[in-house]
Amino acid sequence: MYVDVILKQKGRFSDMLFSYRVPDSLENKIDIGYRVSVPFGKSNKPIEAIVNNIKSENESECTDFEIKDIFDVLGDKPLISRENMELISWMRDRYICTYLDCLNLFFPKGYTLNSIKIVKPVFSIKELTVEQEVSLDQAERKIINELYLSKEDVSYDSLTSRHSKSKLDSLISKGLVNVQWSYKEVVNEKRIKIVYLDEDLKCKTQTNSDYISSLKLGKKQLETVNFLLLNGSVEQSTLLELLGVSNQTIKSLEKRGIIKIKEESHFRAPSQLLTVENKKIDLNSQQRKVVDRIIEGIRHKSRKPYLIHGVTGSGKTEVFLELIEYVLSQGMESVFLVPEIALTPQTIARVKNRFGDIVGVFHSQLSEGEKYDVFREVKNGNIRVVIGTRSAIFLPFDSLGLIIIDEEHDFSYKSEKTPKYDAIEIARYKAFKSNVAVVLGSATPSVQDYYNAKNGDYELLELNKRVNNNLMPEISIVDMRKELHSGNGSPLSKELVAKMDLELKKGNQVILFLNKRGYANFMECKDCGHVFKCKNCDITLTNHKSLKKGICHYCGYEEHIPDRCPKCNMTNIGSVGVGTEKIEEIVFNLFPNHKTLRMDRDSTKKKNGVQKILETFNKGEADILIGTQMLSKGHDFANVTLVGIISADLMLNFPDFKSYEQTFQLITQVSGRAGRGEKLGQVVLQTYNTEHFAIRSAANYDFKAFYETEIKLRKTFGYEPFNSIIRVVFANSDESLAKENSFRFRDTLKYLMEEKGIDSIRSILGPNECSIRMINNKFRWQVIIKNHGVDIKLLKSMIKYICIKKYENVFSKGIDINIEINPNTFI
């Protein structure tokens, strides 16, 4: 038997399948998805690998003599399913990345294989002949004596650090010692000790009430035994804490055979601050119709995803919970994806209240140990519902029946790190390959997914009324040009301030939204015009007044803002623009008697920072909440009656083809935070572009009007969904090298396309500088490729051939190449 494996080894030349022979003794212990240890390289160092394929015959270019045997099979179960091994191969081709890039998504860091080169004597002391011993010089004798006296394996590195390497080589050539690889599997799991009474002792106490006293136990020993008789098994640390007994007491009881101690794996569950009332909600007719339609599809094993287009407050979450309950009743598991876990504590609380201990939470902020615990519990079937961010879709479910993607329009479902996968595409793959039901939900679906629904790739389901039958909050557009002409230079319009005053007097709450954190956009000297910029990036520093610093929001560089300009030495340093910190200052001056909270990346850095702010606001302990797009993530505040959108233009004027879409989405989502309880809500929308179709459509809650205009623009300019777009970014600390290599790529791709008879003029845009030309001291140039009349698979194969297979032949050493399919942004 032979296997093809994927190595857990970084390197441009290891991105391929390697063939190994399986020894007869291991043939019945191996299958696709198993972890194995294999010899690699000239030194045959043990490397961890995953079995990708099993073959009865050697199909490689190597002879049977050249093929190596695998060392061992790690574990008694496959770590990765056959279906997910196929998915890894699909992702490698789809996202132009390596096997290892994809494998790491499925592979918890809790599993590691530590390899060490050790030195061992060939013969025992008794077997060593007189001739062999006489042949040793003093230095060689010292090495041999150390090896014989050591009770543990001696590593090659430690031995050569104390002795001459040439002398060790001499011993090897004489056949007295050999060097071999040893490996040890390490699992990152927390183990706890469980204490319980010996079964024979328990039986004797039941038949003889005086048996305990006959054991002649000390006071603490007797307390321990009586506690265990009443409570059964208990964690050792809990026993020590409750009874105040010492470890010595526990050890003495164990030594006498009175108690037993076993080790168990411990599940490190993350803390949860926010709680919600667990109450059964009856679905309205619209919700019931949607649930019934999806359940019917699950029963008939439909492979078509569902897109629920429901207005804010229409009860999409309750629909999701009903679907999870049905899937659980059918013996299947569910994964509930959300854009950002810290911003959805209410949703997490509702899911946990509904389904209890079978719910797990999985996201990037967990420790590696916590991630491993969730992975293990899912694999063992103890967790059957997971709520998490995009990476949760790769957990090892045994019988996954439902994937829910809430707020499906959110950009965070596309990874910004290699592999740059799209969680929605992964879900669609699973729907097609494994008949998993996929349900997408949003009040503002992405243009791409709504287009898919209109063309029959998805089934479109609608919830067009709020569950409490309240009207959507009325949106009032304020023309900030008129405010400026009337002498109001404040970022808050007169109408917004007046409405805030009125709602606060009524005892209601207010939300103010501005998608820009910090105090001001940038700082400049009013005398000489000097602008404070990041030393690592081609970007201005954002003023964070409370910290007295300018901070780069791309690389994190910080700089103290001096009292005097470093260029002209004058003191006239001012701020330009406005951020959430400045809005907070203005609001405090306007409404000093009302408590104000700010929610952005700066105010929520501490652990559970988001949950604490939301809980405070939810309890009514604050009146005004100011924040960035973190406010748009599905929060439910019953007492919020007014939302103020400070500036829609920050999003609208972003240099990106998706800026209109994102503007419409954010306005609609943030507006939906008002009027979710019994009281009616209202929104004040401030803008300098009052006639823009995205602004007007959002103000009228008219998604279809926005979609019809936007889709025409996309078609005219050849953007998705009409063409796939591939962005290739070249980065280097030397700007000329970044530029030169981008042109090399363009010329090579152009040559390959023309060789195939493909017109490259319509497909290739650039090279050109990225909008932010330098990030983290690396200059950036990009090439954009559209598949105008070109098979996307052929285009990707060409790009992969140039950027990966022929990297050394085409590009300069040290050039970073970043490839992204249908990117969210071109910044």
C-alpha positions in Angstrom: 0.0 0.0 0.0 1.2 3.5 -0.8 -0.1 6.9 0.3 0.2 10.5 -1.0 0.6 13.0 1.9 0.6 16.7 2.5 3.6 17.8 4.5 3.2 20.1 7.5 6.3 21.8 6.2 6.7 25.4 4.9 8.6 25.9 1.7 7.9 26.7 -1.9 9.1 23.2 -3.0 7.0 21.3 -0.4 3.6 22.4 -2.0 3.0 19.0 -3.6 1.9 15.5 -2.7 4.7 13.2 -1.6 4.4 9.4 -1.9 5.4 6.9 0.8 5.1 3.2 1.4 2.9 1.9 4.2 4.5 -1.0 6.2 2.3 -4.1 6.5 2.0 -3.6 10.2 0.3 -0.2 9.7 -2.0 -1.0 6.7 -5.1 -1.6 8.9 -4.4 1.6 10.9 -4.4 4.2 8.2 -6.9 6.0 6.0 -7.4 9.4 4.3 -7.2 12.2 6.8 -5.0 10.5 9.3 -1.9 12.2 10.7 1.3 10.4 10.1 5.0 10.8 10.8 7.2 10.5 7.7 11.0 10.7 7.0 11.9 13.7 5.0 15.1 14.9 3.4 18.5 13.4 3.4 18.6 13.2 7.2 15.1 11.5 7.3 13.9 13.9 9.9 10.4 13.0 11.1 7.9 15.4 9.6 4.2 15.5 10.4 1.9 14.9 7.4 -1.8 14.3 6.5 -2.8 11.4 4.2 -4.4 12.8 1.1 -4.8 9.6 -1.0 -4.3 5.8 -0.7 -3.0 3.7 -3.6 -2.5 0.0 -4.1 0.4 0.6 -6.4 3.3 2.9 -6.7 2.3 5.6 -9.2 5.1 8.0 -8.5 8.2 8.6 -10.7 10.4 7.0 -8.0 11.3 3.3 -7.9 10.1 1.1 -5.1 13.6 1.2 -3.8 13.6 5.0 -3.6 10.3 5.3 -1.8 10.5 5.6 1.9 8.3 4.0 4.5 6.2 6.1 6.8 7.4 6.0 10.4 4.1 5.9 12.3 0.3 6.7 12.3 -0.6 9.4 14.9 -3.9 8.8 16.5 -6.6 6.1 16.1 -9.0 8.3 14.1 -8.7 10.5 11.0 -8.1 14.1 12.1 -9.7 15.5 8.9 -12.6 13.9 7.0 -12.4 12.7 3.4 -14.8 15.5 2.4 -12.6 18.2 4.0 -9.5 16.7 2.3 -11.2 17.2 -1.0 -12.2 20.7 0.1 -8.5 21.5 0.8 -7.6 20.6 -2.8 -10.4 22.7 -4.1 -9.4 25.7 -2.0 -5.8 25.4 -3.1 -6.9 25.8 -6.8 -9.6 28.3 -6.1 -7.6 30.8 -4.0 -4.2 30.3 -5.6 -2.4 29.2 -2.4 -0.6 26.2 -1.0 -1.7 22.9 0.5 -0.3 24.0 3.9 -2.1 27.4 3.8 -5.4 25.5 3.5 -4.5 22.6 5.8 -3.8 25.0 8.7 -7.4 26.1 8.7 -8.6 22.6 9.5 -5.7 21.7 11.8 -5.8 23.0 15.4 -2.5 24.2 16.8 -3.1 21.9 19.8 -1.5 19.1 17.9 2.3 19.3 17.4 5.0 16.8 16.6 8.4 17.6 18.2 11.4 16.0 16.4 14.8 15.6 18.0 18.0 14.0 16.7 19.4 11.6 19.4 22.6 9.6 19.8 22.6 6.1 21.1 25.3 3.4 21.6 25.0 0.5 19.3 26.1 -2.1 21.9 25.4 -2.5 25.6 28.4 -2.2 28.0 28.5 -6.0 28.2 28.6 -6.4 24.5 31.5 -4.0 24.0 34.6 -6.0 23.1 38.1 -5.4 24.5 39.4 -4.4 21.0 36.6 -1.8 20.6 37.3 -0.3 24.0 41.1 -0.2 23.4 40.5 1.7 20.1 39.0 4.6 21.9 41.0 7.7 22.8 40.2 9.8 25.9 37.7 12.2 24.2 35.8 9.3 22.5 35.7 7.4 25.9 34.1 10.4 27.5 31.4 10.5 24.9 30.7 6.7 25.3 30.7 6.9 29.1 28.1 9.8 29.0 25.8 7.8 26.7 26.0 4.7 28.9 25.4 6.6 32.1 22.6 8.8 30.9 19.1 7.6 31.9 17.4 9.6 29.1 18.0 10.0 25.4 20.9 12.4 24.7 20.3 14.9 21.9 22.8 15.3 19.1 22.9 19.1 19.6 23.6 18.9 23.3 26.3 16.3 22.9 28.2 18.2 20.2 28.0 21.4 22.3 30.0 19.6 25.0 32.2 17.4 22.9 34.1 17.5 19.6 31.9 16.8 16.6 34.9 15.1 14.9 35.2 12.6 17.8 31.5 11.8 17.6 31.8 11.3 13.8 34.7 8.9 14.6 32.5 6.9 16.9 29.9 6.7 14.2 32.4 5.5 11.6 33.6 2.8 14.1 30.0 1.6 14.4 29.9 2.2 18.1 27.1 4.8 18.1 24.4 5.8 15.7 22.3 8.9 15.2 18.6 8.6 14.8 15.5 10.8 14.9 13.0 10.6 17.8 9.7 12.3 17.9 7.1 13.1 20.5 3.5 14.0 20.0 2.3 17.0 22.1 -1.4 17.8 22.6 -2.4 21.2 23.9 -5.1 20.2 26.3 -5.8 21.0 29.9 -6.0 17.9 32.2 -7.7 18.0 35.5 -7.5 15.4 38.4 -10.8 13.8 39.5 -10.9 12.2 42.9 -13.4 9.3 43.7 -13.7 6.5 46.3 -12.5 3.0 45.6 -15.5 0.9 44.5 -14.7 -2.0 47.0 -14.6 0.6 49.9 -18.0 2.0 48.8 -19.6 -1.5 48.8 -18.2 -2.2 52.3 -19.5 1.0 53.7 -23.0 0.1 52.4 -23.0 -3.3 54.1 -21.0 -2.2 57.3 -21.8 1.2 58.7 -18.8 0.9 61.1 -16.3 0.2 58.3 -15.1 3.8 57.9 -14.3 4.1 61.6 -12.2 0.9 61.4 -9.9 2.6 59.0 -8.5 4.8 61.7 -8.5 8.0 59.6 -7.3 11.4 60.6 -9.8 14.3 60.9 -9.2 15.7 57.4 -9.0 12.2 55.9 -12.4 11.4 57.4 -13.9 14.6 56.1 -12.6 13.8 52.6 -14.1 10.3 52.6 -17.5 11.4 53.9 -17.6 14.2 51.3 -16.9 11.7 48.5 -19.5 9.3 49.9 -22.1 12.1 49.6 -21.0 13.7 46.3 -19.3 11.0 44.3 -16.4 12.1 42.2 -15.1 15.7 42.4 -12.3 17.7 40.9 -9.2 17.6 43.2 -8.7 21.4 43.2 -12.4 21.8 44.3 -11.9 19.3 47.1 -8.8 21.1 48.4 -10.6 24.5 48.3 -13.9 23.4 49.9 -12.5 21.2 52.7 -9.2 22.9 53.2 -7.3 19.6 52.9 -3.7 19.4 51.7 -2.2 17.5 48.8 -0.5 15.3 51.3 -3.9 14.2 52.7 -5.0 13.2 49.2 -1.8 11.4 48.5 -2.0 9.4 51.7 -5.6 8.3 51.0 -4.6 7.3 47.4 -1.5 5.3 48.8 -3.8 3.4 51.1 -6.1 2.5 48.2 -9.1 4.4 49.8 -9.5 6.8 46.9 -8.6 6.8 43.2 -7.4 9.7 41.1 -7.9 9.9 37.3 -7.1 12.5 34.8 -9.7 13.9 32.4 -9.6 16.5 29.6 -11.0 19.8 30.6 -13.1 22.1 28.4 -11.9 25.7 28.7 -15.1 27.6 28.1 -14.8 31.3 27.4 -16.5 33.6 29.8 -19.9 35.2 29.0 -21.0 38.4 30.6 -24.2 39.3 28.9 -27.3 37.4 29.6 -30.8 37.6 28.1 -34.2 36.3 29.2 -34.9 32.8 27.9 -38.5 33.0 26.6 -40.3 31.1 23.9 -41.3 33.4 21.0 -44.1 32.4 18.7 -43.2 33.0 15.1 -45.4 35.3 13.1 -46.9 34.1 9.7 -44.0 35.5 7.7 -41.4 33.8 9.9 -43.3 30.5 9.9 -43.5 30.5 6.1 -39.8 31.0 5.8 -39.0 28.3 8.3 -41.4 25.8 6.7 -39.9 26.4 3.2 -36.3 25.8 4.4 -37.3 22.7 6.4 -39.0 21.4 3.3 -35.7 21.9 1.4 -33.7 20.2 4.0 -36.1 17.2 3.9 -35.7 16.9 0.1 -31.9 17.5 0.4 -32.0 20.6 -1.8 -28.5 21.9 -2.6 -29.7 25.5 -3.3 -28.7 28.0 -0.7 -31.4 30.3 0.8 -31.1 34.1 1.0 -33.4 35.6 3.7 -33.8 39.3 2.9 -35.4 40.7 6.0 -35.7 44.3 7.2 -33.9 45.2 10.5 -36.0 43.9 13.4 -37.9 41.3 11.3 -36.9 38.4 13.5 -34.2 36.7 11.4 -32.4 35.3 14.5 -35.6 33.6 15.7 -35.9 31.9 12.3 -32.3 30.7 12.6 -33.0 29.3 16.1 -36.0 27.4 14.8 -34.0 25.9 12.0 -31.2 24.8 14.4 -33.8 23.1 16.6 -35.2 21.2 13.6 -31.7 20.1 12.5 -30.8 18.9 16.0 -34.0 16.9 16.1 -32.8 15.1 12.9 -29.5 14.2 14.6 -27.5 16.7 12.7 -25.2 19.6 13.7 -25.3 23.4 13.0 -22.8 26.2 12.6 -24.0 29.8 13.1 -21.6 32.3 11.5 -21.5 35.9 12.6 -19.3 38.7 11.4 -17.5 39.4 14.7 -18.0 37.5 17.9 -17.4 40.3 20.3 -20.1 42.4 18.7 -22.9 39.8 19.0 -23.1 38.9 22.7 -26.9 39.1 22.6 -27.0 36.5 19.8 -24.6 34.3 21.7 -26.7 34.5 24.8 -29.9 33.7 23.0 -28.4 30.6 21.3 -26.9 29.3 24.6 -30.1 29.9 26.5 -32.0 28.0 23.8 -29.7 25.0 23.4 -27.6 24.8 26.6 -24.3 23.0 27.0 -24.2 21.6 23.4 -23.3 25.1 22.2 -19.7 26.1 21.6 -18.2 29.5 20.7 -15.2 29.7 18.2 -13.3 32.7 17.1 -9.8 34.1 16.6 -9.6 35.8 20.0 -9.7 32.4 21.8 -6.4 31.1 23.1 -4.9 28.2 21.1 -5.8 25.9 24.0 -9.4 27.1 24.0 -9.6 26.6 20.2 -8.2 23.1 20.6 -10.9 22.3 23.3 -13.7 23.4 21.0 -12.2 21.4 18.1 -11.9 18.3 20.3 -15.5 18.6 21.7 -16.9 19.1 18.2 -15.0 16.0 17.0 -16.2 14.0 20.0 -19.8 15.0 19.4 -20.2 16.9 22.7 -20.7 20.3 21.0 -23.4 20.1 18.3 -24.0 23.8 17.7 -21.2 26.3 17.2 -21.6 30.1 16.9 -18.5 31.7 15.6 -16.7 33.8 13.0 -15.7 32.6 9.5 -13.1 30.0 10.7 -15.8 28.0 12.5 -16.9 26.6 9.2 -13.8 24.4 9.2 -14.5 22.6 12.5 -14.7 18.8 12.3 -18.5 18.2 12.4 -19.4 14.6 11.9 -22.9 15.2 10.4 -23.2 18.9 9.6 -26.7 19.7 8.5 -27.0 23.5 8.6 -24.8 26.5 8.0 -26.2 29.9 8.9 -24.4 33.1 7.8 -25.9 36.1 9.6 -25.3 39.6 8.2 -24.0 37.8 5.0 -23.1 41.2 3.4 -20.3 41.8 5.9 -16.8 42.1 4.5 -15.4 40.0 7.3 -16.5 36.8 5.8 -13.6 37.2 3.3 -10.3 36.4 4.9 -7.6 39.1 4.6 -4.9 36.6 5.3 -3.6 33.8 3.0 -5.5 31.8 2.0 -7.9 34.6 1.2 -11.0 32.4 1.2 -14.7 33.5 1.2 -16.7 31.7 3.9 -19.9 32.0 1.7 -18.1 30.2 -1.1 -17.0 27.5 1.3 -20.6 27.1 2.5 -21.8 26.8 -1.1 -19.2 24.1 -1.7 -20.4 22.1 1.3 -24.1 22.6 0.2 -23.2 21.1 -3.3 -20.9 18.3 -2.1 -22.5 17.2 1.2 -26.2 18.4 1.0 -25.7 20.8 3.8 -28.4 23.4 4.1 -27.0 27.0 3.7 -29.0 30.0 4.9 -27.8 33.5 4.4 -29.5 36.4 6.1 -29.3 40.2 5.9 -31.4 43.4 5.7 -28.9 44.6 3.1 -27.7 41.6 1.0 -24.5 42.0 -1.0 -25.1 42.9 -4.6 -23.3 39.7 -5.6 -25.6 37.4 -3.6 -28.8 39.3 -4.5 -27.8 38.9 -8.1 -27.3 35.1 -7.5 -30.8 35.0 -6.0 -32.4 36.9 -8.8 -30.7 34.5 -11.3 -31.9 31.4 -9.5 -28.6 30.3 -7.9 -30.2 31.0 -4.4 -33.8 30.8 -3.3 -34.9 34.3 -2.2 -37.1 34.5 0.9 -38.3 37.8 2.3 -39.3 39.2 5.7 -40.5 42.7 5.0 -42.1 43.6 8.3 -40.8 44.1 11.8 -41.9 41.4 14.4 -43.7 44.1 16.5 -45.4 45.5 13.4 -43.7 48.9 14.1 -42.9 51.1 11.2 -39.3 51.5 10.1 -37.8 54.6 11.7 -38.2 57.7 9.5 -35.0 58.9 8.0 -34.5 62.7 7.7 -31.7 63.9 5.4 -29.8 67.0 6.5 -27.9 68.9 3.9 -24.6 69.8 5.7 -23.8 72.4 3.0 -26.8 74.4 4.2 -25.6 74.0 7.8 -22.2 75.4 6.9 -23.7 78.3 5.0 -25.9 79.2 7.9 -22.8 79.5 10.2 -23.0 76.1 11.9 -19.4 74.7 11.7 -20.2 71.9 14.2 -20.3 68.2 12.9 -23.7 68.0 14.6 -26.5 69.7 12.7 -29.1 71.9 14.5 -31.8 69.4 13.7 -29.9 66.5 15.2 -29.0 68.4 18.4 -32.7 69.5 18.8 -34.0 66.0 18.4 -31.4 64.6 20.8 -32.5 67.1 23.4 -36.2 66.1 22.9 -35.6 62.4 23.1 -33.3 62.6 26.1 -35.9 64.7 28.0 -38.4 61.9 27.3 -36.0 59.4 29.0 -35.1 57.7 25.7 -31.7 56.7 24.4 -29.7 58.0 21.5 -27.1 56.4 19.2 -24.6 58.5 17.2 -22.7 56.8 14.3 -19.4 57.9 12.8 -17.2 55.4 11.0 -14.0 57.1 12.1 -12.3 56.5 15.4 -9.9 58.9 17.1 -10.2 62.6 17.7 -9.5 63.9 14.2 -8.4 62.6 10.8 -4.9 64.2 10.9 -2.8 67.0 12.4 -1.0 69.8 10.6 0.9 72.9 11.4 -1.2 75.9 10.5 2.0 78.0 9.9 4.1 75.9 7.5 1.6 73.1 6.5 3.6 70.2 7.9 1.4 67.1 8.3 2.2 64.4 10.8 2.6 61.1 8.9 3.4 57.5 9.8 7.1 56.6 9.5 6.2 53.2 8.2 3.2 53.8 5.9 2.2 56.4 3.4 -0.7 57.6 5.6 -1.3 60.5 8.0 -1.4 59.8 11.8 -4.9 60.0 13.3 -5.1 62.3 16.3 -6.0 60.5 19.6 -6.4 63.4 21.9 -7.0 61.4 25.1 -3.7 59.6 24.6 -1.9 62.8 23.3 -0.7 60.7 20.4 -0.9 60.3 16.7 -1.6 56.7 15.7 -1.4 54.9 12.4 -4.5 52.7 11.9 -2.6 50.4 9.5 0.6 49.4 11.3 0.0 50.7 14.8 2.9 53.2 14.9 2.5 55.8 17.6 4.0 59.2 18.0 3.7 61.8 20.8 2.4 65.1 19.3 4.8 67.8 20.3 3.8 71.3 21.4 6.0 72.8 18.6 6.1 71.9 14.9 9.3 69.8 14.2 9.7 71.7 10.9 9.2 75.4 11.7 9.2 75.3 15.5 5.9 77.1 15.7 3.1 76.2 18.2 0.1 76.5 15.9 -0.6 72.8 15.5 -4.3 72.0 14.7 -6.5 69.0 13.9 -8.4 68.5 10.7 -11.5 66.3 10.4 -13.6 64.6 13.1 -13.6 61.2 14.8 -15.7 59.5 17.5 -13.5 60.9 20.3 -14.2 64.5 19.2 -18.0 63.7 18.9 -17.8 62.4 22.5 -16.3 65.7 23.6 -18.9 67.8 21.7 -21.8 65.8 23.1 -20.5 66.0 26.7 -20.4 69.8 26.4 -23.9 69.9 24.9 -25.5 67.4 27.4 -23.3 67.3 30.5 -26.1 65.7 32.6 -26.4 62.6 30.4 -24.0 59.8 30.6 -22.2 59.0 27.3 -20.4 55.9 26.2 -18.1 55.5 23.2 -17.7 52.1 21.4 -14.8 51.8 19.0 -11.5 49.9 18.7 -9.9 52.2 21.2 -12.5 52.0 23.9 -12.9 48.2 23.7 -9.3 47.0 23.8 -9.6 45.4 27.2 -11.1 41.9 27.6 -14.9 41.9 27.4 -14.8 45.6 26.7 -17.6 45.4 24.1 -19.8 43.3 26.3 -19.4 45.7 29.3 -20.4 48.7 27.1 -23.4 47.0 25.6 -24.6 45.7 29.0 -24.3 49.2 30.5 -26.2 50.7 27.7 -28.8 47.9 27.6 -29.5 48.4 31.3 -30.2 52.1 30.7 -27.2 53.2 32.7 -26.1 55.4 29.9 -28.2 57.7 27.6 -26.0 58.2 24.5 -23.9 55.7 22.7 -21.3 56.9 20.1 -19.5 54.5 17.9 -18.2 53.3 14.6 -19.5 50.4 12.4 -19.4 48.2 15.5 -22.8 49.7 16.2 -24.3 48.2 13.1 -23.9 44.5 14.0 -27.4 43.4 15.0 -27.7 45.0 18.5 -31.1 45.2 20.0 -31.8 48.2 22.3 -35.5 48.6 23.1 -35.2 52.1 24.4 -33.3 53.7 21.5 -35.6 56.1 19.6 -33.0 58.2 17.7 -30.0 57.4 15.6 -27.8 60.2 14.2 -25.5 59.4 11.3 -22.9 62.0 11.5 -21.4 61.7 8.0 -22.4 59.4 5.2 -19.7 60.9 3.0 -16.8 59.2 4.7 -18.0 55.9 3.2 -19.5 57.3 0.0 -16.2 58.9 -1.1 -14.0 55.9 -0.4 -11.9 55.1 -3.5 -13.4 51.6 -4.2 -16.1 50.2 -6.5 -18.0 48.8 -3.5 -18.2 52.1 -1.6 -21.8 52.8 -2.7 -22.9 49.4 -1.6 -21.2 49.7 1.8 -22.7 53.2 2.3 -26.2 51.9 1.6 -25.6 48.9 3.9 -24.2 50.9 6.9 -26.9 53.5 6.7 -29.7 50.9 6.7 -28.1 48.7 9.4 -27.4 51.6 11.8 -30.8 53.1 11.2 -32.3 49.8 12.1 -31.0 50.2 15.7 -33.9 52.7 16.3 -37.4 51.8 17.2 -36.9 48.1 17.9 -39.0 48.2 21.1 -42.5 49.6 21.6 -41.5 53.2 20.8 -41.2 54.5 17.3 -37.8 55.5 16.1 -36.3 58.2 13.9 -33.0 58.8 12.1 -31.1 62.0 11.2 -28.8 61.4 8.2 -26.2 64.1 7.6 -24.5 64.3 4.2 -23.1 66.7 1.6 -24.4 64.4 -1.2 -28.1 64.6 -0.7 -29.1 63.5 -4.2 -26.8 60.5 -4.4 -28.8 57.3 -5.3 -27.2 55.3 -2.4 -28.3 58.0 0.1 -31.8 58.4 -1.3 -32.4 54.6 -1.6 -31.2 54.1 2.0 -33.5 57.0 3.3 -36.5 55.2 1.6 -35.4 51.7 2.7 -35.6 50.9 -1.0 -33.0 48.1 -1.5 -34.4 47.1 -4.9 -34.0 50.6 -6.3 -30.4 50.8 -5.0 -29.7 47.3 -6.5 -31.1 48.2 -9.9 -28.9 51.3 -10.2 -25.8 49.6 -8.8 -26.0 46.5 -10.9 -26.1 48.6 -14.1 -22.9 50.4 -13.0 -21.2 47.1 -12.2 -22.2 45.7 -15.7 -21.0 48.9 -17.5 -17.5 48.7 -15.8 -17.2 45.0 -15.8 -17.1 44.4 -12.1 -18.4 41.4 -10.1 -20.8 39.7 -10.5 -20.3 40.0 -14.2 -16.5 39.3 -14.1 -14.2 37.8 -11.6 -11.4 40.1 -10.5 -8.0 39.0 -9.4 -5.7 41.5 -7.6 -2.0 40.8 -7.4 0.0 43.1 -5.1 3.8 43.3 -5.2 5.6 44.7 -2.1 9.2 45.4 -1.2 11.1 47.9 0.9 12.7 49.1 -2.4 10.1 51.0 -4.4 11.9 50.4 -7.7 11.9 46.7 -7.1 8.2 46.6 -6.3 7.4 48.5 -9.5 9.8 46.6 -11.7 8.5 43.2 -10.6 4.9 44.2 -11.1 5.8 45.1 -14.7 7.6 41.7 -15.1 4.4 40.0 -14.0 2.2 42.0 -16.3 4.5 41.3 -19.3 4.8 37.5 -18.5 1.0 37.2 -18.1 0.4 39.2 -21.3 2.8 36.8 -23.2 1.1 33.7 -21.9 -2.4 35.1 -22.7 -1.4 36.1 -26.2 0.2 32.7 -26.8 -3.3 31.3 -26.1 -4.9 33.8 -28.5 -6.4 35.8 -25.7 -6.7 39.6 -25.9 -4.9 40.9 -22.8 -5.7 44.6 -23.3 -9.3 44.3 -21.9 -8.3 42.0 -19.1 -5.2 43.5 -17.5 -5.3 46.8 -15.7 -2.0 48.4 -14.5 0.5 48.0 -13.0 -0.1 51.0 -10.8 0.7 52.2 -7.2 -1.8 51.0 -4.6 -4.0 53.8 -3.1 -1.8 53.5 0.0 1.6 53.2 -1.6 3.5 52.0 1.5 2.4 49.9 4.5 4.9 48.7 7.1 7.9 50.1 5.2 7.0 48.2 2.1 6.1 49.9 -1.2 3.1 48.4 -3.0 2.3 48.1 -6.7 -0.7 46.2 -8.0 -2.0 44.5 -11.2 -5.8 44.0 -11.6 -7.0 41.2 -13.9 -10.6 40.7 -15.1 -11.7 37.6 -16.9 -13.2 39.4 -19.9 -14.2 36.4 -22.1 -11.4 34.3 -20.5 -11.9 31.0 -18.6 -11.2 31.9 -15.0 -9.6 28.6 -14.4 -7.1 29.1 -17.2 -6.4 32.6 -15.9 -5.7 31.4 -12.4 -3.5 28.6 -13.6 -1.4 31.1 -15.5 -1.1 33.4 -12.5 -0.2 30.4 -10.2 2.4 29.2 -12.8 4.1 32.7 -12.8 3.9 33.5 -9.1 4.5 30.2 -7.5 6.1 27.6 -9.9 8.3 30.1 -11.8 8.9 32.6 -8.9 12.7 32.3 -9.0 12.8 32.7 -12.7 10.6 35.7 -13.0 10.9 37.8 -9.8 13.6 39.4 -7.7 14.6 37.7 -4.4 12.5 38.9 -1.5 9.5 40.3 -3.4 6.2 39.7 -1.5 3.4 38.6 -3.8 -0.2 38.8 -2.5 -3.0 37.2 -4.6 -6.7 37.8 -3.9 -9.8 36.6 -5.8 -12.6 39.2 -5.9 -11.2 41.4 -3.2 -13.3 43.5 -0.9 -11.2 46.6 -1.5 -8.4 47.8 -3.8 -6.8 50.1 -1.2 
